């Protein structure tokens, strides 16, 4: 028993030494100027790397030993094509998961359908393995058709239900409006510039813009310098009116959307108060012009007679 115990003890000790030997690094020897140049070059390019790894790539610094291990595997592979393919797969996986998939899933938020992670990755891998009945072109066509339907559907359903509500007027263009306050003033023309207070919302109620965000005064712009739905409504609104507009995507920002909040095919809701019609610049100039008798030329002529 003593021999066996001793043998087991020796084996365990040998394994510990072997494990320790694997993780040990050779002593650093910088015997020449080129050695120092090489080593310091490697150290210098790590400046700013840790923040990049943690903030941009989501690497936990507690696992830096694993990062170094992966780094060394690639370095020591010496161009092995199998290793290159493996590393490329990991790199592309991160891009697809963190960027492409995330963006696509966001495109389908608040729509009838959604993207399943598992099936998304299955389709990706099947395509690269040649194990799918969908060609890339066919898949793209089906995907885009479903994407367009899903992005249009919420707005179309909203407008269909909204049209049934009391007080809502539906115009031939598809624009809908509800009079919140009747105005008794003039109605703008296409060439006019107007003053308005407004608030714009998505159909889920999220406010994406409002005149109060830009100051207390009404916003000013030309009747035809805005989206089609606004122009159509302004040409019907007497000054003093306040309407709620329900604007289909094709009278708003269309198939592309705009900014971060307004996605493609978005139906929009606006509260619009027409405060006033701006006075034309030509009329302002006429008011500021002095009468002929008070012009400097007339004053000079009077002085000349006195001499």
C-alpha positions in Angstrom: 0.0 0.0 0.0 2.9 2.3 0.8 4.3 1.7 -2.7 1.0 2.4 -4.4 0.4 5.5 -2.4 3.9 6.8 -3.2 3.3 6.0 -6.8 0.0 7.9 -6.9 1.6 10.8 -5.1 4.5 10.9 -7.6 2.0 10.8 -10.5 -0.1 13.7 -9.1 3.1 15.7 -8.5 4.3 15.0 -12.1 1.0 16.2 -13.5 1.1 19.4 -11.5 4.6 20.1 -12.8 3.5 19.3 -16.3 0.5 21.6 -16.1 2.7 24.3 -14.7 5.2 23.9 -17.4 2.5 24.4 -20.1 1.5 27.8 -18.8 5.0 29.0 -18.0 6.4 31.6 -20.4 10.0 31.7 -21.4 12.1 34.3 -19.8 12.1 37.6 -21.7 15.5 38.4 -23.2 16.1 41.6 -25.1 19.7 41.2 -26.1 19.8 43.5 -29.2 18.3 46.8 -30.3 16.1 44.9 -32.7 14.8 42.8 -29.9 13.8 45.9 -27.9 12.2 47.4 -31.0 10.2 44.4 -31.7 8.9 43.9 -28.1 8.0 47.5 -27.6 6.2 47.6 -30.9 4.0 44.8 -29.8 3.3 46.4 -26.5 2.6 49.8 -28.0 -0.2 48.7 -30.3 -2.2 47.4 -27.3 -2.8 51.0 -26.3 -6.6 51.5 -26.3 -7.3 47.8 -27.1 -8.9 46.9 -23.7 -11.6 49.6 -24.0 -12.3 48.4 -27.6 -12.5 44.8 -26.5 -14.9 45.5 -23.6 -17.0 48.3 -25.1 -17.1 47.3 -28.8 -16.7 43.5 -28.7 -18.2 42.7 -25.3 -15.1 40.9 -24.0 -15.0 40.3 -20.3 -11.5 41.2 -19.1 -11.7 38.3 -16.6 -11.1 36.1 -19.6 -8.1 37.8 -21.1 -6.1 34.5 -20.8 -8.6 33.0 -23.3 -8.3 36.0 -25.6 -4.5 35.6 -25.6 -4.9 31.8 -26.2 -7.1 32.4 -29.2 -4.7 35.1 -30.5 -1.7 32.7 -30.2 -3.6 29.9 -32.0 -4.1 32.1 -35.0 -0.6 33.4 -35.0 0.9 29.9 -34.7 -1.3 28.5 -37.4 1.0 29.9 -40.1 -1.6 30.3 -42.7 -3.3 26.9 -42.2 -6.5 27.1 -44.5 -8.6 25.2 -42.0 -7.6 27.5 -39.2 -8.3 30.6 -41.4 -11.8 29.3 -42.2 -12.5 28.6 -38.5 -11.4 32.1 -37.5 -13.4 33.7 -40.3 -16.5 31.8 -39.1 -16.1 33.3 -35.6 -15.6 36.8 -36.9 -18.6 36.7 -39.3 -20.7 35.1 -36.6 -20.2 38.1 -34.3 -21.0 40.6 -37.1 -24.1 38.7 -38.2 -25.4 38.2 -34.6 -24.6 41.6 -33.2 -25.2 43.8 -36.2 -27.2 42.3 -39.1 -29.6 40.1 -37.1 -30.1 42.9 -34.5 -31.0 45.4 -37.3 -33.4 43.0 -39.0 -35.2 42.2 -35.8 -35.6 45.9 -35.1 -37.1 46.4 -38.6 -39.8 43.9 -37.6 -40.7 45.3 -34.2 -44.4 46.2 -33.9 -45.2 44.1 -36.9 -47.3 40.9 -37.3 -44.2 38.7 -37.8 -40.9 38.4 -36.1 -37.5 36.8 -36.7 -36.5 33.6 -34.9 -32.8 33.5 -34.0 -32.6 29.7 -34.5 -34.2 29.6 -37.9 -32.3 32.7 -39.0 -29.0 30.9 -38.2 -30.2 27.7 -39.7 -31.0 29.4 -43.0 -27.6 31.1 -43.0 -25.7 27.9 -42.5 -27.8 25.8 -44.9 -27.2 28.3 -47.6 -23.4 28.2 -47.2 -23.6 24.4 -47.1 -25.7 24.2 -50.2 -28.4 22.4 -48.3 -31.6 24.4 -49.0 -34.2 24.6 -51.8 -34.1 28.4 -51.6 -31.6 30.2 -53.9 -30.3 33.5 -52.6 -32.3 35.4 -55.2 -35.5 33.5 -54.4 -35.0 33.9 -50.6 -34.4 37.6 -51.0 -37.6 38.0 -53.0 -39.7 36.2 -50.5 -38.1 38.0 -47.6 -38.6 41.5 -49.1 -42.2 40.7 -49.9 -42.8 39.7 -46.3 -40.9 42.6 -45.0 -42.9 45.1 -47.1 -46.2 43.5 -46.0 -45.2 43.5 -42.3 -44.1 47.1 -42.4 -47.3 48.3 -44.2 -49.7 46.2 -42.2 -49.8 48.1 -38.9 -50.4 51.4 -40.6 -53.1 50.0 -43.0 -54.9 48.3 -40.1 -54.7 51.5 -38.0 -56.2 53.6 -40.8 -58.9 51.1 -41.6 -60.1 51.2 -37.9 -59.6 54.9 -37.6 -61.8 55.7 -40.6 -64.8 54.2 -38.7 -64.4 56.6 -35.8 -66.9 59.5 -35.3 -65.7 62.8 -36.6 -63.0 61.4 -38.9 -63.0 62.6 -42.5 -61.4 60.4 -45.2 -60.2 62.2 -48.3 -59.8 60.5 -51.8 -56.0 60.6 -51.4 -56.2 58.4 -48.2 -55.5 61.3 -45.9 -57.7 61.3 -42.8 -58.4 64.2 -40.4 -60.5 65.2 -37.4 -61.3 68.8 -36.6 -60.4 69.5 -33.0 -60.9 73.3 -33.2 -62.7 75.2 -36.0 -61.0 78.3 -37.5 -62.6 81.3 -39.0 -59.6 82.9 -40.8 -58.3 82.7 -44.3 -57.2 79.5 -46.0 -53.6 79.3 -47.2 -52.6 79.1 -50.8 -49.9 76.9 -52.2 -47.5 79.9 -52.5 -48.0 81.0 -48.8 -45.8 80.5 -45.8 -47.6 79.6 -42.6 -47.1 79.6 -38.8 -48.1 76.4 -37.0 -47.8 74.6 -33.7 -47.6 70.8 -34.2 -46.8 67.5 -32.6 -46.0 64.3 -34.6 -46.5 60.8 -33.3 -46.2 57.2 -34.5 -49.3 55.1 -34.3 -47.9 53.5 -31.1 -48.1 57.0 -29.5 -44.4 57.8 -29.5 -43.7 61.5 -30.1 -40.9 62.0 -32.7 -41.1 65.7 -33.2 -43.0 68.8 -31.9 -42.7 72.6 -32.4 -42.3 73.1 -28.7 -39.0 71.3 -28.9 -37.7 74.1 -31.0 -38.9 77.0 -28.9 -42.2 78.7 -27.8 -42.8 80.4 -31.2 -44.8 78.7 -34.0 -42.8 77.0 -36.7 -42.7 78.7 -40.1 -42.5 77.0 -43.5 -43.9 77.1 -47.0 -47.2 75.2 -47.6 -45.4 73.0 -50.3 -42.2 72.6 -48.3 -43.6 69.8 -46.2 -44.8 66.2 -46.7 -47.8 65.7 -49.1 -50.2 65.0 -46.3 -49.5 68.3 -44.6 -49.7 70.3 -47.8 -53.1 68.8 -48.6 -54.4 69.5 -45.1 -53.1 73.1 -44.9 -54.8 74.0 -48.2 -58.1 73.1 -46.5 -57.5 74.6 -43.0 -58.7 78.2 -42.1 -56.4 80.1 -39.8 -57.3 79.3 -36.2 -58.0 75.7 -36.9 -56.6 72.7 -35.0 -56.8 69.4 -36.8 -55.5 65.9 -36.0 -54.1 64.4 -39.2 -53.7 60.7 -39.9 -51.2 60.4 -42.8 -50.6 57.2 -44.8 -47.0 56.3 -45.6 -47.3 57.4 -49.3 -48.3 60.9 -48.2 -45.5 61.0 -45.5 -42.0 59.6 -45.8 -42.8 56.7 -48.1 -40.9 53.5 -48.5 -37.7 54.7 -46.9 -38.8 56.5 -43.8 -36.5 59.0 -42.2 -34.4 59.3 -39.1 -34.2 56.8 -36.3 -37.9 56.7 -35.3 -39.8 56.9 -38.6 -39.4 53.5 -40.3 -40.3 52.7 -43.9 -44.0 52.6 -44.6 -44.8 54.5 -41.4 -48.3 55.9 -40.9 -48.0 59.2 -38.9 -50.4 61.1 -36.6 -50.0 64.9 -36.3 -51.8 67.5 -34.2 -51.6 70.7 -36.3 -52.7 74.2 -35.2 -52.7 76.8 -38.0 -51.7 80.0 -36.1 -51.4 82.4 -39.0 -50.4 83.0 -42.7 -47.1 84.9 -42.9 -47.2 88.3 -44.6 -45.4 88.2 -48.0 -41.9 89.7 -48.1 -43.0 92.1 -50.9 -45.7 93.6 -48.7 -43.3 94.1 -45.8 -40.9 96.0 -48.0 -43.7 98.3 -49.2 -44.7 99.2 -45.6 -41.1 100.0 -44.6 -40.5 102.3 -47.7 -40.7 106.0 -46.7 -43.1 108.5 -48.5 -41.6 110.4 -51.4 -41.8 113.8 -49.5 -39.6 112.5 -46.7 -36.8 111.1 -48.8 -33.3 112.6 -48.4 -33.4 113.9 -52.0 -36.4 116.1 -51.3 -34.7 117.6 -48.2 -31.6 118.5 -50.2 -33.7 120.3 -52.8 -35.3 122.5 -50.1 -31.8 123.6 -48.8 -30.7 124.5 -52.3 -33.6 127.0 -52.7 -32.6 128.8 -49.4 -29.1 129.4 -50.8 
